[in-house]
Amino acid sequence: DPVVSAERRAKILEQARGALVGVELYLKHPTDDDGDGPGGLGETVSTQSLDRQQEQAIRFKMSVHFMGVVVAPRQVLIPDTGIDARRIARWEVTDSTGRRTSARQVAMLRDAPALVLEPADREVTWPAPTFADAAVGSTSTLTLVVPRWSATDLHWSLSTASAAASTDWAAADEAAGPKTPASPYWIVGTFASRAAQYETTTASEPGAAAFNLIFSPAGELLGAGVSDRIFGDRSTPPWRGADLLSAARITDDDWEKIRDRTREQLSPTLYPVRIEFRRPKSLPITIPEIDRLGWAVSDRMVLIPGAIPRQFAAWIGKISVQASDTEIEAEFVGQMKEFDSILIKLPDSANPLPAHSDLSRVGKIASYRPYVAITINRKYGVNDLRTDYTRPMGMEYVFGNRLSPRLTPAPSIGSLVLDLDGKLAGLFIRQRRPLEELEIFEQQMQGSQAQTARSIELFGPEIIAKAVTDPPSAIDRRVVRRDEKDQDRRVWLGIEFNTLTRELAESLGCRKESKDGTVGLMISQIYAGSPAEQVGL
């Protein structure tokens, strides 16, 4: 690095070697008691890829590599990459002297994506570095030591980089107050922002991960970049050595209590729902009933994660909600317009539901903090609630130019996400697009397999609350429940048409619009009084 002299760079790297330790994680197959596959509506593509990588590491007895930071003689911090805790077999740590010891995970940081390891042997300690408490000015240029995993030689190497101060273009710092000038910050890069080392040696192996070390302009070791950016005047997210040592921790026992408390708070608002279908008159099939777990969003409204095809909705015969050992017949309100969920309602003649979620009790999304993800599912006639944790690793743009948190590890599809106080942060579910069915039709016309790439996002409580207060504006009006006499009725447009060819499209002057005659139809006749005539075709 041209900013750092050769002599200072050598001293910095020497300090870094004393502060870092190599960490290897060995995985195992979960026992039968740890679950039998994903719950809810399945897993995301990223979760499936991570599962395959972990299975590969277990099969060939490979280890997952980390570079840890020693913050105390018996404490090492490593990146939290979302490894399933049920698959962890053992940790092994190699310190700067080459000594190899066994370790165990004892906690995770609350305000940063980091895990805390300690030696399994009570007598073992690791050489701990000295962290300076030097002030960082608004114009200071910091030096970073970046650990990199070599896929060729299978070892870690260290390089240096510079981090200059930055300031947002916004005129004020929202965290400090509306009239406070924006604070300078430094992009120090972590695996969370994909700016630091987090790469797989092959597509089938779990990625190696490490934190960057942070040094002052004078070459003093200040801390570690456990978040993507740091502020000189703040201790959250922690990055200085002293702040990392005193940062709020969540132990395994703490997490178990949080999980149990959250599950106990949510369970009373969940009700078994059974959807029965009439036999289609036009098809020689019988549609099996659906047994789901619904989430009460008001005293009469129940939201059921998961979509229902338009034709299946027309065949719905009966919807039953089980509440207080009583079966109540419910009404089909509709399919949500923005995401894959069904909304049903108890009739006014029925008693209100005994318990429901308070959508005004909303939890805010804070980057890097752990959240509770509860998969609501009905399996073998009993409620199947699976509780895991996830962290928002920043924000990303999704369909409709909407900002959504990037959750890692991604929860099961259809999970409710709540903060550590049990406040609702949102529903993690597939989004729906207005022209999705048209995209599938066009793909089928071209002879390709009908697939649409739909993102899986966190839909906040405000979107769900809007559906409760104003259902007509939130549901897809095309998905309706029909009477038995109309359940097999087909849509009549009232036209006769011919399919396009390349020659016909050229003669009509629409080659570009019809993609050389591969999409579109040519209307040859419109029937009087038909819907086609009414809309002006």
Residue pairs with C-beta under 8 A, 6 or more apart in sequence:
1 9
1 143
1 160
1 161
1 162
3 141
3 143
3 162
4 12
4 143
4 160
4 162
4 219
8 219
9 160
11 219
12 143
12 145
12 160
12 215
12 219
13 145
13 158
13 160
15 129
15 215
15 219
15 221
16 145
16 158
16 213
16 221
17 96
17 158
18 96
18 127
18 129
19 69
19 70
19 129
19 213
19 221
20 67
20 68
20 69
20 70
20 96
20 147
20 158
20 213
21 67
21 68
21 69
21 70
21 76
21 93
21 94
21 95
21 96
21 126
22 65
22 66
22 67
22 68
22 93
22 94
22 156
23 65
23 66
23 67
23 68
23 76
23 78
23 91
23 92
23 93
23 94
23 103
23 117
24 63
24 64
24 65
24 66
24 91
24 92
24 93
24 94
25 63
25 64
25 65
25 66
25 83
25 88
25 90
25 91
26 61
26 63
26 64
26 89
26 90
26 91
26 92
27 54
27 57
27 58
27 64
27 83
27 87
27 88
27 89
28 58
28 87
28 88
28 89
29 58
29 87
30 84
30 86
30 87
31 86
34 86
35 86
35 386
38 47
38 375
38 412
39 375
39 377
39 379
39 384
39 386
39 412
40 305
40 375
40 376
40 377
40 386
40 412
40 413
40 414
40 415
41 305
41 306
41 340
41 412
41 413
41 414
41 429
41 430
42 412
42 413
43 51
43 410
43 412
43 413
44 410
44 413
44 456
46 410
47 409
47 410
47 412
50 82
50 206
50 409
52 204
53 200
53 204
53 205
53 206
53 207
54 83
54 84
54 87
54 206
56 62
56 204
56 205
57 63
57 64
57 205
57 206
58 87
62 205
63 92
64 83
64 206
64 207
64 208
65 149
65 156
65 208
65 209
66 78
66 79
66 208
66 209
66 210
67 78
67 147
67 149
67 156
67 197
67 208
67 209
67 210
67 211
68 76
68 77
68 78
68 93
68 117
69 76
69 77
69 78
69 211
69 213
69 224
69 244
70 76
70 95
70 126
70 127
70 128
70 129
71 77
71 128
71 224
71 241
71 244
71 245
72 128
72 245
73 125
73 126
73 127
73 128
74 118
74 119
74 124
74 125
74 126
75 116
75 117
75 118
75 245
76 93
76 103
76 116
76 117
76 118
76 126
77 109
77 114
77 115
77 116
77 117
77 211
77 224
77 226
77 244
78 114
78 115
78 117
78 209
78 211
79 113
79 114
79 115
79 190
79 191
79 198
79 209
79 210
79 211
79 226
80 108
80 109
80 113
80 114
80 115
80 391
81 191
81 198
81 206
81 207
81 209
81 408
82 390
82 391
82 408
82 409
83 206
84 409
85 105
88 105
90 102
91 102
91 103
91 104
91 105
91 117
92 100
92 101
92 102
92 103
93 100
93 101
93 102
93 103
93 117
93 119
93 126
94 100
95 101
95 126
95 127
96 127
97 127
101 119
101 120
101 121
101 124
101 126
102 119
102 120
102 121
103 117
103 118
103 119
103 120
104 117
104 118
104 120
105 115
105 116
105 117
105 252
106 116
106 117
106 118
106 251
106 252
107 115
107 116
107 249
107 250
107 251
107 252
107 254
108 114
108 115
108 116
108 249
108 250
108 255
108 370
109 115
109 116
109 226
109 238
109 244
109 247
109 248
109 249
109 250
110 247
110 248
110 249
110 250
110 369
110 370
110 420
111 236
111 237
111 238
111 247
111 248
111 368
111 369
112 226
112 227
112 237
112 238
112 247
112 368
113 190
113 191
113 192
113 226
113 227
113 368
113 391
113 393
113 408
114 211
114 226
116 249
119 125
119 126
129 221
129 241
130 221
131 221
131 222
131 223
131 240
131 241
131 242
132 216
132 220
132 221
132 222
132 241
133 240
133 242
134 216
134 218
134 220
134 222
135 232
136 142
136 186
136 216
136 222
136 232
137 232
138 165
138 184
138 232
139 165
139 184
140 165
140 216
140 217
140 232
141 162
141 163
141 164
141 165
141 217
142 162
142 163
142 186
142 188
142 214
142 215
142 216
142 217
142 222
143 160
143 161
143 162
143 163
143 214
143 215
143 216
143 217
143 219
144 160
144 161
144 162
144 163
144 188
144 189
144 212
144 213
144 214
144 215
144 225
145 158
145 159
145 160
145 212
145 213
145 215
146 158
146 159
146 160
146 161
146 189
146 196
146 197
146 210
146 212
147 156
147 157
147 158
147 197
147 210
147 211
147 212
148 156
148 157
148 158
148 159
148 197
148 210
149 155
149 156
149 197
149 199
149 201
149 208
149 210
150 156
150 157
151 199
151 201
151 202
154 201
156 210
161 212
163 186
163 187
163 188
163 189
163 214
164 186
165 184
165 185
165 186
166 184
166 185
166 186
166 187
167 182
167 183
167 184
167 185
168 182
170 182
171 181
171 182
172 178
172 179
172 180
172 181
172 182
173 180
173 181
173 182
173 183
176 183
183 231
183 232
183 233
183 234
184 231
184 232
185 229
185 230
185 231
185 232
186 214
186 229
186 230
186 232
187 195
187 228
187 229
188 212
188 214
188 225
188 227
188 228
188 229
188 230
188 239
189 195
189 196
189 212
189 225
189 228
190 196
190 211
190 212
190 225
190 226
190 227
190 228
191 197
191 198
191 207
191 209
191 210
192 227
192 228
192 368
192 393
192 394
192 408
193 228
193 393
193 394
195 228
196 210
196 211
196 212
196 225
197 208
197 209
197 210
198 207
198 208
198 209
199 207
199 208
200 206
200 207
200 208
201 208
211 224
211 225
211 226
212 224
212 225
213 221
213 223
213 224
213 225
214 221
214 222
214 223
214 224
214 225
214 230
214 239
215 221
215 222
216 222
221 241
222 239
222 240
222 241
223 230
223 238
223 239
223 240
223 241
223 243
223 244
224 239
224 241
224 244
225 239
226 237
226 238
226 239
226 244
227 237
227 239
227 367
227 368
228 394
230 237
230 239
235 243
237 368
238 244
238 246
238 247
250 258
250 370
255 370
255 389
258 372
258 420
259 372
259 387
261 422
262 372
262 374
262 387
262 418
262 422
263 374
263 385
263 387
265 422
266 357
266 374
266 385
266 416
266 418
266 422
267 383
267 385
268 354
268 355
269 295
269 296
269 355
269 356
269 357
270 293
270 294
270 295
270 296
270 376
270 383
270 385
271 293
271 294
271 296
271 302
271 321
271 322
271 323
271 353
272 291
272 292
272 293
272 294
272 321
272 322
272 378
272 383
273 291
273 292
273 293
273 294
273 302
273 304
273 319
273 320
273 321
273 322
273 330
273 344
273 378
274 289
274 290
274 291
274 292
274 319
274 320
274 322
275 289
275 290
275 292
275 308
275 316
275 318
275 319
276 289
276 316
276 317
276 318
276 319
276 320
277 287
277 288
277 289
277 312
277 315
277 316
277 317
278 315
278 316
278 317
278 484
278 487
279 285
279 286
279 287
280 287
280 315
280 487
280 488
281 487
281 488
282 488
287 312
287 315
291 378
291 381
292 304
292 305
292 306
292 378
293 304
293 376
293 377
293 378
293 383
293 384
294 302
294 303
294 304
294 321
294 344
295 302
295 303
295 304
295 305
295 357
295 376
295 416
296 302
296 303
296 353
296 355
296 356
296 357
297 303
297 356
297 357
297 359
297 464
297 465
297 467
297 468
298 356
298 359
298 468
299 352
299 353
299 356
300 345
300 346
300 348
300 350
300 352
300 353
301 333
301 343
301 344
301 345
301 346
301 356
301 468
301 471
302 321
302 330
302 343
302 344
302 345
302 346
302 353
303 336
303 341
303 342
303 343
303 427
303 464
303 467
304 341
304 342
304 343
304 344
305 340
305 341
305 376
305 413
305 414
305 427
305 429
306 340
306 341
306 342
306 414
307 335
307 340
307 341
307 342
307 430
307 432
308 335
308 342
308 479
310 335
310 478
310 479
313 332
313 335
313 479
313 480
313 481
314 480
314 481
314 482
314 486
314 487
314 488
315 482
315 487
316 332
316 481
318 329
319 329
319 330
319 331
319 332
319 344
320 327
320 328
320 329
320 330
321 327
321 328
321 329
321 330
321 344
321 346
322 328
323 353
323 354
324 354
328 346
328 347
328 350
328 351
329 347
330 344
330 345
330 346
330 347
331 344
331 345
331 346
331 347
332 342
332 344
332 480
332 481
333 343
333 344
333 345
333 471
333 475
334 342
334 343
334 471
334 475
334 476
334 477
334 479
334 480
335 341
335 342
335 343
335 475
335 476
335 479
336 342
336 343
336 432
336 467
336 474
336 475
336 476
337 432
337 474
337 475
337 476
338 431
338 432
338 459
338 463
338 474
339 427
339 429
339 430
339 431
339 432
339 457
339 459
339 463
340 429
340 430
340 431
340 432
341 427
341 429
343 467
343 471
343 474
343 475
345 471
346 352
346 353
357 424
359 424
359 461
359 464
359 465
359 468
360 465
361 423
361 424
362 423
362 424
362 425
362 460
362 461
362 462
363 371
363 418
363 419
363 421
363 423
363 424
363 425
364 419
364 425
365 392
365 405
365 425
365 458
366 392
367 392
367 393
367 394
367 395
367 405
368 391
368 392
368 393
369 391
369 392
369 419
369 420
370 389
370 390
370 391
370 420
371 389
371 390
371 391
371 392
371 407
371 417
371 418
371 419
371 420
371 425
372 387
372 388
372 389
372 417
372 418
372 419
372 420
372 422
373 387
373 388
373 389
373 390
373 407
373 411
373 412
373 415
373 416
373 417
373 428
374 385
374 386
374 387
374 415
374 416
374 417
374 418
375 384
375 385
375 386
375 387
375 388
375 411
375 412
375 414
375 415
376 383
376 385
376 414
376 415
376 416
377 383
377 384
377 385
377 386
377 414
378 384
386 412
388 409
388 411
388 412
388 415
390 407
390 408
390 409
390 410
390 411
390 417
391 407
391 408
392 405
392 406
392 407
393 405
393 406
393 407
393 408
394 405
394 406
395 403
395 404
395 405
395 406
396 403
396 404
396 405
396 406
397 403
397 404
398 404
398 431
398 455
398 457
399 431
399 433
399 455
399 457
402 457
404 455
404 457
404 458
405 458
407 417
407 428
407 458
410 428
410 456
411 417
411 428
412 428
413 428
413 429
413 430
413 456
414 427
414 428
414 429
415 427
415 428
416 424
416 426
416 427
416 428
417 424
417 425
417 426
417 427
417 428
417 458
418 424
418 425
419 425
424 461
425 458
425 460
425 461
426 458
426 459
426 460
426 461
427 458
427 459
427 464
428 456
428 457
428 458
428 459
429 456
429 457
429 459
430 454
430 455
430 456
430 457
431 454
431 455
431 456
431 457
431 459
432 454
432 476
433 439
433 452
433 454
436 452
436 454
439 452
440 450
440 452
442 519
443 449
443 450
443 451
444 450
445 518
445 519
446 518
446 519
463 474
466 473
466 474
467 474
467 475
482 489
492 530
492 531
493 530
493 531
493 532
494 526
494 527
494 529
494 530
494 531
494 532
494 533
495 523
495 524
495 525
495 526
495 527
495 530
495 532
495 537
496 523
496 524
496 525
497 521
497 522
497 523
497 524
498 504
498 521
498 522
498 524
499 521
499 522
500 510
500 514
500 517
500 518
500 519
500 520
500 521
500 522
501 517
502 511
502 516
502 517
503 517
504 517
504 522
505 511
505 514
505 516
505 517
505 520
506 517
508 522
510 520
511 517
513 520
514 520
523 532
523 537
526 532
526 533
526 537
527 533
